[in-house]
Amino acid sequence: MPFPDFKPTVSELIRELAARHGDRSLIVLGDRRLSYADAERESALLARGLLATGVGKGTRVGIWMPNGPDWVLAWLAAARIGALVVPINTFFRARELRFVLQHADVNTLLCVGEFAKQDRLATLEEAAPELAGRGPGPLFLPSLPYLRAVRVWGPVSRPWASEGRAALVSASATPGASGGLLRAAEQAVLPADAMILIYSSGSTADPKGAVHTHGAVIRHAYALNAYRDLRSDDRIYSPMPFFWVGGFVFTLVSALHAGATLICEETFEPGRTLELLEREQVTLVAGWPHYGKAMHEHPTFAQRNLSSIRGGNLYDVLPGRTRPADPELRSNSLGMTETCGPHTIDRMDYDLPEKLRGSFGHAVPGLEHRIVDPDTGAVLPPGSTGEICVRGYSVMHALYKVEREDTFDADGFYHTGDAGSFNAEGILFFHGRLGEMIKTGGANVSPREVEQVLIAQPEVEEAYVVGLPDRDRGQLVAAAVVAREHLQLDLEALRLRVKRELSAYKVPRHLVLLRREELPMTSSGKVDKRRLVDAIRSREALG
């Protein structure tokens, strides 16, 4: 399996990349451009400043910033000296922020003072009311007992907060906090050391924190690039945030390995983003499908010259020559926070045979899978549907604050909570979350199977299937569909066609038509199926 030819730690990574790619732009945000050489030099200064202020190996350092050069520099600076980086969701409100700061034992928070027209320091005060009235100096807060400092990029509007970048650069000049000290600290960091603590985006419970090591992150991002056509001259646009594993591993670290340039923006707005893609001559576009759809439907789309784009999975904005005729015949990948991103994958730039429609690729080399009966734990043969279990080099080191025996089984496999099956050739078919499996009249229904049949209908753009509680049958299959633009959708005619392709118990008893903007979404841009149940009930109640 392909692994990098240098010691996989963040300090060695950025030094290697600076030597290879020098003045090539690493990341662009507005008028600011950070090169690979700049990233190495500036992060070294910040790292020395962190050392001078007491941050070291194992210190929990939170990063609460949007995508951009400052996020990258903060991560590089903290990780290269062995601190445990805790990326924090920029969508968080006070309750969510307090949970992660408490649970992760964050010692130093690096953040922006304002983002998306919101005062982030006010949110911090709501999360920890004891901050109000505090003066400068180390923090001692009963609600956040390990938090000692909040360092702000931009104007500092609270006496309890301190400057971020400028103060750390100044601290780097502290006697003793020299380049020699930095190098000694970096040499003490090993591939087996924890590098990042990433929290999931769970919408039904508190997030879980997955600990990943330097070696796992750097090796896995490198290995995944074998399935992607990334080049050093690529200019990549992706709105996927760095605080989630998809944006961090599959976007940021993968792009670093290729020597490519990441194009960022403060917030997504279809017209402005189209202008950005054209101005920056973006070559690859990646993200969630609704971003591509929003840009495609914008009035200025036809006027934009997007001929520089050569690939990606935002199919709606790809030039005609590169756009797949049927996206369901392109391979997917399946991954999660706990597996450091994809654990099954295949190339996504060619059409699959019909028999592999909707498939999710094969195991990433170095990872093993089992399909087990979720009730008995018995290992199931190829073709059988059960819970997907995985072990191998990219699986998390631990769930933070969870006992190992409560995380992995006796053979070291992590039980993902996903339902699926592998065919005889080792190709995965994903059937949804086990918690999403619908049990109706004693039979199990895979939401994804029904969704695929609905999406295959010519007038259906999107489809989402859930189970509605029912006194007699346990659950009833229900679906919300979004119609393709300019096409009429007759729900009863649609139901009759679906009935010809699915067993009777899989056919939605409840079928409603929603607009895209009516779908309840999680903060990660996914449909919130728990709230979708209520949306379907409400629509049916209105008739």
N, C-alpha and C positions, 0 to 999 in steps of 0.2 A: 504494500500500500504506500502511496506517495506521502512522504513527510519532509519538512524543510531540512536543509543541510546545516542548520545552526542550532545551538542550544535554545529550545523553545521557551524563552522567558521574554517578558515585554521589553526589558532593556536591550537584550540582544536583537530582538525583532526590529526596534526602531533604529538602532545603530546600523544594522544590515541594510534596511530600506533606505536610510539616508545616504549610505555609501553607494547604493545601486542607482537611486533615482534623484538624489540631490535636489536641484531646483524645480523639478516637476511638481506641479500643484497636487497636494494630497486632498485638500478640501476647500470648497468655495462657498461663501455665504455672502450674498450681496456684493459689495466692493472688496471684501476681505478675502485674500487668498493665502493659504498656508502651504508652504512647500514641505517636502519630506525632510529636507535639511533644517528648515525652520522648526519643524515639529520636534526634531531631536534636540536642537539647541535650546528652544524655549521650554520644553518639558523638563530638561535637565536643570534649568534655573529654578523652576517651580518645585522640582523634587528636592533640591538643596534647601529651599525655603521651608518645605514641609518637614524635612529632617531637623532644621533649626528650631522649629516650633513644637517639636516633640512627637511628630508622626513617624512611625517606623513599621517594621514588619509586624503584620497582624492587626494594626490599627484599622478600625472600621471608618472608611472615608466615604461619605455620601456625596453623590453628584446629582444635583437637581437643576438641570439646565436643558434647553432644547438642543437638537442636533446642530452642530457647527464646530468651528475651530476650537472654541473654548472647552466644549465637552471633550474633544479628542485630547487636548493638552492636559486637562485635569485628570483624565483616565491614565494617560501615559505617565504623568508625574507621580501619581499615587502608586500605580502598579509597579513601576520600575524599581521602587524601594521596598516592595513587598507588602504594602498596605492592602487590605481587603476592600476592594471597590464595591460600593452599593449604589447602582444606578437607580434613580427614583423617578417615577412616573410624573411627567409634567402636567397630566390631567388631574392629579390627586387634589382632593379637598382635604380639609383639616383632619377629619377622622382617619382617612386612609394614610395621610402623611404621618400622623402620630403613631399609627400601628407599625409602619416600616421603620421609623426612627427608633422606636422602642425595641421591636423584635430583633433588629439588626445590631443593636448596641452601638449606633453611630456615635463616633467621638468627634469628628470634624465634618461639617457640612459645607460643601462648596456649591454655591448657588448663584442665580441671578436675582436681582431685586425685583424685577418686573418682567413679566412675559405674557403675551396675548392680552394686554391691557389689564392684567391682574397684578395686584401688589402681593408678591410672594412672601414678603416679610410679615404682612398682616395675616396671611394664612398660617405662617409659623406661630404667630402669637395666639391665634385661635387654637392651634394644635397644642401649644404649651402656654397657657395663660400666665404662668409665673414669669415669662419673659418681659411682660409689660412692666416698665419701671426699673428694669435692671440696667446697670451701668456697664462700662467697659470692663474687660477682664475675663478670666475663665468662668464659664457657666457652671452652675450647680443647681440642677432642676430635679425635684422629686419625680416628676412625670417622665423625664428623659435623663436618668441618672448618669449615663455615660457621655452625654453631649457636653463638650467643653468649648467648642468654637463654631461660629457661623461666619464664613468668609464669603463676601459678596462681590460678584463681578458687576460693575456699574455703580451708580450712586448708592451710598450707604445711608439709609434714612432712619436707622434705629441705633441708640447708644450701645445696645448689647451685641451688635454685629460689628464686624471689622472688614477692612478692605480685603479683597481677594488677591487678584493677580499682582497688583502693585506692592502690597505688603509682603507677599511671598518672595517676589523678586528682591525686595529690599532685605528680607531676612536671609536670602542666599549669600549675602555679603558678611554674615555673622562670622567672626573669627572661628575657624575650625570647620565651618560648613562648606568645605572646599570640594573641588572636583574629586579629590582623593577620597574624601569621606563618602561621596556619592558612589564612586566606583566600588568601594568596599561594601557598601550596603547592597548594591546591585549583585555583587558576586555571592552574597549570602542568600540570594533568592534562587530557588531551584524549580525545575519544571513541576515537581510534585506539590509545590506550595500553592495555597488557595490564592486565586487572583480576583475573582468576582463573585458576588452574591446577587443573583438575579431573581427577582420576584415575579411570579406568574400573575396573569391578569384575571384570575378567577372572579366570576360575577356572583357566585352563590355562597362564597365563604371567604374568610380572610386569605390573602395570598400566601403561597408557600415559597420559601427561599431556597433556591438551588445553588450550592457552592461548586464552582468549577475552577480547576487549577490552570496555571499558566500553560502547562503542557497540553492539556485537553483542548483548550480554546485555540491555541496557535496551530496545533496539529490538525484539528478538525476543520477549521476554516481552510487550511491548505489542501486537505484531502478533498473537500467538497468542490474545490475549483477544477478538479479533474473532470467534472460533469458540466462545467460552464465554460463558455468561450470568452473568458475575460482577458483583456490585453492591456498593456501599459499605456496605450494611447486612448483607452476608453474613458468616457466621461459619463458617469452613472448618476441618474436621478432616481431616488427612492425616498418616499415620505415615511418609510418605516422607522420608528424612533429607536435610537441607540439603547434606550433603557429596557428594551425587550430583546430576546435572544435572536429573533429574525433580523432586526436592524443591527445588532451588535456583531454577531458571528457571521451571518450570511451576507451582510452588506458591508459593514465597516472593515472587519478584520480580513474578510475575503478580498475586498478591494485593495487593502494594503499589500497583501501578498502579491497581487498582480501589478502593483505600481500604478494603479488607475487613479482617477480623480473623482471625488464625490461632489455632487452639486446639491446644495441644501437650500432651503427657504424657511423663513420664520413660520409661516402658516400656509396651508394649501388653499388656493382660490383658483378655480379652473382657468380663468382668463390670464391671471398673472403667471400661473405655472406654465401655460402654453408659451407665453412670452419668454419665460426663463429657458424652456427647452430649446427654443429657436435661437435665442441670444447666445447661450452657452454651447450650442452645437452638441447637445447630448447624444450619445450613441446607444446607451442601454437604459431602459425604463423598467422599474420593478416595484411591485407593491400590491395592494389589494385591488381587485377588479373595479370596484366602484369609482376609484380615482380615474381610471382610464375612461370609464363611461361618462363621468362628469365633464372631462375635457372634450371628449368626442361630441358631446351635445352642446358645447358652448358655441355661441354665435360666431366667434372668431376662428373656430377650428379650421374651416376650409381655407382661410387666408394665410395660415401659418406654414412656413417652410420647415417641415420636420424630416427632410430627406436624410439628415445625418443619423437618424435612429436606425440601428441595424438589428436590434433584438430586444428581448425582455418579455415579461409576462403581462404588461398592460396592453393587451392585444388591440384594444379600441384605438390606440394612438399610433400603432405600428404602420409604417407605409405598406401599401397593398402587397408588395412583393414579399414581405416578411410575415404578413398576418396569416395565421392558420385558418383554413376553411372551417375546421371543426375543432374548437379548443378542447373538447372532451377526448380527442384522440392525441393529445399531448400528455406526456407523463406528468404526474404530480409528485411531490415529495411529502413525506410525513415526518413531522418532528415536534418537539416540545421543549419547554425550558429545561426539563430534567435531563434531556439527551444532548444539550448544547446545540440545538437545531435539528436538521434532518437526520433521521436514522435509516430511512429508506429514500432512494433517489434514483433517477436516471436522467439522461440528457433530455432536455425539453425543447429541442430545436428541430425535431422531425416527427412525422405522424406515426402513431402506433397502429398495429393491425386491429381490426374491429374487436377481436376477442379480448384485447387489453384495454378497451375503452374504460376510462375512469380509474385506471390502475395507478399505483403509487410507487412504482419502481421496485428495486431489489435492495437488499441490505447494503449499507455502506461497508466496504471492506474493513475488517477489524471489529465489526459488531455482529452479535449473534441474536437470533430471535427464537422465541417459542410462542405457540398459540396454545393456551390452556383453557380448560373449562373453568369459568369464573366462580362456580360453586364448589367444585371438588378439587381444583388445582391440577387435574390430570392433563398430561400433555396430549394434544390432539394431532391427528395426521393432516397432511396437506389437503386443502379443499374444505376443511372444517372451520367454522366460524367460532371464535372464542376471544379471550382477552389477549392482546398483544403484549409480550414481555420482551425485554431487551437487556443485554449486558455488553460491555466492551469499553474501549478507551475513552469514548466521548460522554459516557454516562456520568452524571454528576458524582462528585466525591461524596456528597452528603446532602440531605435536606437539613437546613440549619435548625438546630435545636430539636432534631428528631433522632431517636435511637436508631442505630444501623439495622437492628433486627426488625424494626417497624418500617424500614424503608425498602430493604431488599429481601428476597427469599433466601432459603438455605443454600441455593446454588448461585447466588449473586445476581439474579435477574431482578430488574425493576418492572413491576406490574404497572403498565401505563394507564389503565382505565379505558383504553381504546379497544373497540371491537373490530376484528378483521380476520382475513384468511390469506394464506399464501397458496398459490397454485403449485403444481408439480415442478415448475421452472423457477420457483422462488420469487415470483412477482406478488407483491402485496395488493390486496383489495381491502380498502378501509370501509367499515360499515357504520362508523359513528362512535360517539362516546358510549360506554356501557350504560352510564346513567341516562343516556338519551334513547336507548333501546325501548321500543314501545311494546308492552305486553298487553295484548288484546284478545280476550276470550281464550286464554291459555297459549296463544301463539306469539312468537317474537317477530317484530317488524323492524327492519333496519331503516331509519329515516333516510339515510343516504340513497338506498336503493330506490325508494319512492321518489326522492328528489331528482334523481337522474332520469327517471321515466318522464317526470313532469317537464324538466328542462329540455328534453329531446323534442317536445312539441313545438311547432314552428312559431306560435304566438307567445310563448313563455320565455321571459328574459331571466327570471330568478325564481327559485322555489325553495321553501323551507317547511320541513315536516316536524310536527311535535305530537305528543300524546295528550289528549284531554281526559281528565279523570272521569270515570263512568262507574256508577254503582253496580251495574250488572256485568260488564265486560272487563272491568279494571281500568282500561284506557280505550279511547277511540282515536283512530288515526285522523289527524287534522293537518291541513296544509294552507299556507299563504303563498300566493303567487303574484309576481310582478309581470305585467304585460310588456311585450316589446313595443317600442315607440311606433305609433301610427298603425298599430294592428288592433283589431277588435278581439276580445276574448270572451267566449261564451262558456261559463263555468260548467253547465250541464253537459255540453258537447265535449268539453275537456275531460270530464269525469268518465264519460262513456268510452273515450279513446283509451284512457288509462286503464279502465276495467278490462280492456282486451289484452293488456300486457302484464297485468299483475294478478296474483291470486286475490280472490274477493276480500279476504280479511286485510289485505294491504292497501286497498283502495280507500282514499280519504273519505270518511263519512262527513267531514266538515271541510269545505273548500271555500276560501275567501280571496278576493282580489284586493291588493293593497298597492299604493304608490310607493316608490322606493323610499321617499322621505317619511313614510308612515311606519317603516320597519323599526322596531326598537333595537338600538345598537349598544354594544359595550364600548368602553373607552378605547379598545384596541381596533375598532372598526369592524367587529364581527357582529352578526345578528345575535341578540340576546334571546335565546329560545325560552328561557323561563318567563320573560315578559311578553314574548310572542304569544304564549298561551292566553294571557289576558287580552292582548290585542285582537286575537281571533274571536274570543268570546264577546268582546265589545262590538266588533263589526257585525257578528251574527245577531246580537241583541238589537242593533239598529236596523236590522233587516237588509 
